[in-house]
Amino acid sequence: MNEETDVTASPAIPAVSLSSLLKRTVVDVDGKALGRLEDAVTWLRDDEYPLLHGLVISRDGTRFFVPAIDILGIDQDKIRLQAERQGSRPFERRDGEALLKEDVLGHRLLDVDRSALVRAYDIRLARTKEGWVAAGLDVHKHRWFQFGAHEHHPARDWHSFILLTGSPSALKSRVAASGIRRLKPAQLADIIEGASTQEQDLLLAQVHADPELEADVFEELDENKQTLLFKSRTDAEVADVLSRMRGDDVADAIMDLPQERRQTVLGLLPPAQNAKVMALLGYNAATAGGLMGTDFLALLESETVAAALSKVREATTQQPEALNTVYTLRDDGALAGTLTLVRALQLDPNTLLSDAADADAVFAVPEDDIIAVTTRMADFNLLTLPVIDAAGRLLGVVTVDDALEAAIPRDWYRRASGRPTATRRSKGLARADQTALSQ
């Protein structure tokens, strides 16, 4: 394994096992024993394999640092070094270094490809043009009859994982280049809920680097975990996250906060969002008003299909599920009709919405219960259901995902997800009443 291998160009992970090397004696060019390998020191680099900075070897109870430039060769049987230098320095960990044995082996990692927390049992080293790198990881637990021979297991590319241990500065260097954005918010929420406190802190730090992703993840967290995480944040920090969340999710989160914090956090929200949340807090949890969100697209029926499609393209901050339907309004603001996005794409762009929309719109009123909402959506094959007031004005929209969450019994969801407790938030269930908010 001393020949150079371009690991970035080859799908095969070179089979130089760190766990096997940790059992071996380190020798010089003449075969003289210099000590035993204790660890490998690397620099973590954005979007590149960790580069071997040096080795930690032990001799007579002292750990010494050997720079990578002194490594003559590494193979499955031994590590060969140049003749020992005079004045070899005892090893002291430096800022930004990551130790492969101490920080990685035996620790849990985030498997990005499989959206799961796994444990590292071995690390594979490879020779490249710039030096030795950590190229692959073995996360397969050996069976009892294999006697821990991880060097014989298949390994996967290092970039398929995110480390969840190490020095703070080394961890910080990973944030910008991690594959965290390859995971969906619901997947990240599941992982965070099953992580240890230290793992959660790192995952949340990485998520925090992308404010929009952070808001999406918090929307997906179960109410107990979300409340616990908000407990450790200031009112301003909580409001910052909530300001990017959907109004119905914000209303749920507000009611999960301790009573003494609610008014303060509400006051820190942008005025427009504050008004929407206050309105949602006034509806009964198990009704259309409690289920609806305030993201929707409504235009006067005198507009054209082209104008509607343009608005859809511009609505990048709205909940995508709510944009499946365009709602048309009369001059007095009352709901006039509905137009599905697919139908809009099929029509001449110059068609007036008054001619394109279905004037016989199916709707709910805020007092309709969950059964009425879900039955109506099922009967008419609706992805969204508008909620209107007594004057016919559009108040909000119930999306099919929110309707399903409310309709599926909690024990069914618990069985399907494998979770020990009810988790995904049924919209409005935290809003049993609004009286507590004003007390």
N, C-alpha and C positions, 0 to 999 in steps of 0.2 A: 504493500500500500504506500510505498514511498514515491511512486510515480504521480505526476500532477494529474488531477482530475477536475474538470470544470463541472462542478455540481449543479450549476445553473443551467447547463445544457443537457444534462443527463438525468433521466427519470429515476435511475437507480441510486440508492443511497449507499455510499461506500461503507463496507462492513468493518470499520475500526471502532470497537466497542470501548467506551470509557469505563463502564463497569468492570470489564475484563482487565483493562490496564491498571485499575486501582489495586489489583492483586499482585502486580508485577514489581520487580526491582528495577530502578533506573540505573543505567550503567553509562560509563564514559566510552570513548572510542576504543579503548583497550580492553573493555569488558569489566572494568573495576566498578564495583557496586558503589553508588553514590547515595542511596537511600531508597525509600518507597514513595511512589506517587500518592499524594494526599488530595490534590485537587487541580483543576485547570482554570486559569484566570482568563476571562475574555472581556472584550469591549462589545457592548450591544450597539448595533448600528441601525439607523433607519433603513428599512426595506432591504437590508443585506444580512447575510449570515454573520453571527457573532465571530469576531476575529480573535484567535488565540493570542493572548498577550504574554503568557508565560505559564509556568508550572509551579505548583507548590509541592516540595518534596520534604519528607521528614527523615531526620537522622539524629539519633541519640536524644529523642524527645523534643527536638527543636525543629520548627518548620522554616525552610529556606525558600526564597523565590529564585526561580531560574527563568530568565527572559527567553522569549520564543526564538530569538536569533541564535541561541545556543543549542537548539534542538537539531540534531543531525538526522533523525529518523524516528518515525512512529509506526509500528506494525502491531499485529495482534499479540505478539509474544513479549515485546519489550519496547522501551523508549531509550534511544541512544542520544547522549549529549556530548558536547565538546569537553575537553579536559576541564575539570573544575577550576573556576576562577578563584583567585585569592580574595578574601574579604567578602564572600557571598553574604548578602544581607538577609537577616531574618525576615520572614514574610509579615507584612502589615497591609491590611486591606486598604486600598485607595478609593477615593470618591469616583464613582462611575464604573467601577469594576463589577463584574458578575462572576461568581464562582459556580462552575457547572455542577460540582457535587453538592456543595452546601446550599445553593439556591434553587437547583433544578431537580436533581435526583431525589426521588421519594416525595416530591411536592406535587400538588395538583396544578394542572394547567387548564386553560380554556381551549378546547378543541373547536376551532372555528368552523371547520368543514362539517362537523357532526353536531354542533351546538350542544356541547356537553362538557362537564368538568371531568377530567381524567387525571391519572397519576403517571409521572415520568419514571420509567424503570431503567432506561438506558439512553445514552446519547452517542450518536455516531459522529466521528471526526473525519474530515476529508481534507486533502491537500489541494490547494488552489494556487494560482499564480501569485496571489498576494500573501499566502501563508496558510496555516491550518485554520479551519473554521469548524464550528458546530453546525453540521448540515442536516442531521435528522434526529428524530426522537422515537423511541420505542415505548408505547403506552399500553402494551399488552401484558397483563399479569400472567406470569408463567404458571403452568400446571404443576402439580406436586411431583410428577415424574420427570420434569425437566431440570430439576435441581438448580433453578435460578440461572440457567444458561441463556441470558438475554441476548448475548451476541449472535445467537442463531435465530432470533426473531426478526421478522420484517420490520423495517422502520419507515416512518413517514417524514415528509419534508418539514423542516423546522418552521417554515412560514405558515404551516397549518395550525399553529398553536400560539397562544399568548401566555407569557409567564405571569404568575401571580405571586411571586416572592422575589426577594432581593433587597438591595439597599435602596433607600428612597430616591437617590439621584439616578440610579440605574433604571428604576421603574419609570421615573419621569421621562427618561429619554425614549421610552417605548410608546408613550401616549400618542404622539403625532403619527407614528407609522404603523400602528397596530391594525389588525384586520377587524377591529371591533365593528366597523360600519358594514361588514359583510353579513352581519346578523340582523334579523328583523327585531323590532322593539319587543314583541311578545317573547321571542327567544331569549333576549337579554334579560327580560324581567324574570323569566323562569330560572335562568342561571343565577341571577342575583339572589333570588329567594332561597336557593339551595346552597349558597356560598357561605363560607365562614365570615366573621366580621372583618378580618384582614383582607380576604378576597373581595368582599363587597366594597371596601374602601377603595381598592385599586380599580375595580370595574367601574365604580361610580366616578372616579377621577377621570377615567378615559372617556366615559360617556359625557361628562361635564364639558369636555373639550368641544363638543358639538351641541350647542344649546337646544336646537330643534330635536335632535335625537334624544337628549335628556328628557325633554317634555314628553315625547312619545313613550319612552320607557316608563316614566312615572305614571302615565295613563294606564299602562298595562299591569303595574304592580298590584298585588292584592292589597286590600285596604289596611290590614294589620301591618304589613311590611312598609307600605307607603307612609303610614302614620309614624312608625318607628324611625324611619329615615328623616322625615320632616322634623322630628323631635330634636335631632342633633343640629338643625340648621336655624339660623336666625329668621325672624319674621321677613326681613328683606330678601333673604335667599329663597325662602319658601315662595314669596310673592313673585320672584323672578322666574322660578320654574312654572308656577301656575299661570303666569301671563302668556305663556306659549301653549297652554293646554286648551282643549275644547271646553266650552262653557259648562256642559253637563258634567264633565269629569272634574272641573274646578269646583262646582257646587258640591259634589260628593266629597272631595278632598277637604273643603272648608268645614263641612260638618263632622269630619273625622278628627279635626284639630281640637285641642282642649278649648273649652268655651272661652277662656280668658284671652286666647290668641286670635279668635275668629275675626272680630271687628278690626283689629290692627292689620291683619293680613289682607282683609277685604279692602281696607282703606289704601293699601299700597298698590292695588291692582289699577291698571289703566281705567279711566272713567267709563269708557264704552263697555269694557269687559265687566266691570263692577256692576253696571246696570243690568246686563244680561244675566249675570250670576244671581243677583238679588231677585230677579223675576223668576228664575228657575227654582230658587229656594222656596218659593211660595206654593209650589204644586205638591200634591200628594205623591209619595214615592211610587206607588203601584198604579199609576195612571199614565195616559199618553203625555200629559204635561210633565210628569216626572221622568219619562223616558226620552223625551225629545231633546235634540240638540239645536243650537241656534245657527249652525252653518247650513246655508242653503243659497240657491241662486234664483232670484225672482226678477223679472223684467216686465215692463208694460207690454200688453199684447199688441201695441202698435209698432213694436220693434221687429226686426227681421231675424231670421234664423242665423244669418251671418253674425249679427250683433251678439246673439246668444252664445254662439260658439267662441267668439272672441272673448266674452266674459268668462267662459269656462277655462280657456287657456290662461287667462290672467289670474284666476282664483287659486294661486299656488299655495296660499296659506290656509285654505279651507279643507275640511275633512273630505277626502276624495270620494268616500262612499255616498256622501250627500249630494254629489254633483252628477249622479246618474240620471237625475231628472231636473229639467228646467221648469220653473213655475211661472205662469203668466198672470199678470194683474190687470184689473180694470183701473180706470182713472181714479176711482175712489180708494184704491189700494186693496180691494177685495180680491180673493183668489178667483181667477177666471178659468184656468185650465192647466194641464200638465203636458210636457213634451219630453219623452225619453231621449237620452243623448244619442242612442243608436238611430232613432227615427230622425233626429235633427241632422245627423250626418248623411242620411239618405236623401234628404230634400234639397231642392234648389235653394242656395243661400239667400236669395232675394225674397223667399216666401215670408209673408207676414206671420208672426206668431199666432195671431188671431185665427189664421187659416190652418196653421200647422198643429196647434195644441188640441188635446182632447178636452172638450168643454165639460164633459161629464166626469169631473174629477172625483176620485174616491178620497175621503178625508176622515180625520178624527177630530174630536173636541177634547180639550184638556182633561175632562172628567172620565173619559172612556178608560176602562180597566185594561189590564194586560191581555186578558183573553180576547176582548173585543179587538184590540190592536192587532194581535198576531193572527187571529182568524181572518180579519179583513185583508191583511197583507197576503195571507196564504190563498184566500179565495180569488183575489185579483192579481196574483203573481207580481206583487209589488216589491221593489227593492227599497223604496222610500215611501213613507206615508206622511202627508202634510197634516199639521195640527192647526186648526183655525179657531178664532174667537167668535163671539156671538155676532159680530158684524162681518164675518167672513174674511177677516184679515189673517194673514199667515203669521203664526207665532213661532213655529219651529218644525222640525222634521224628525220622524222616527226612522232610523236606518235599520235594515234587516239584521245586521249584526247585533245591534243593541236589543232588538226585539227578541232574538234568539237567546241572548244572555239572560234576559228577564224571564223567558218562558221555560228554559231548561231547568229542571229541578236541580238543586245544589248537589244532592248526593249523586246524581247522574254525572255531573261535571267532575266531581271529585273522583269518581270511579274511572272516567275516561282519561283524566290528566294524571292519575296516580298520586294526587296530593293528599296530605293528611287532613286538610281542612278546606272549607269553601274558599275559593281564591278569586278568580276573575270577578271584577266588580259588576254586579247587576246595577244598571243605571238608576240612580235615585234612591237606592236602598239605605244609604246613609242619611237621607233627608227625611226622616220620619216626621218631622215637623219643623217649622221655622221659629217657633216660639222661643226655643233655647237660645237662638242667635241674639235675640233682642233683650234677653234677661240680664 
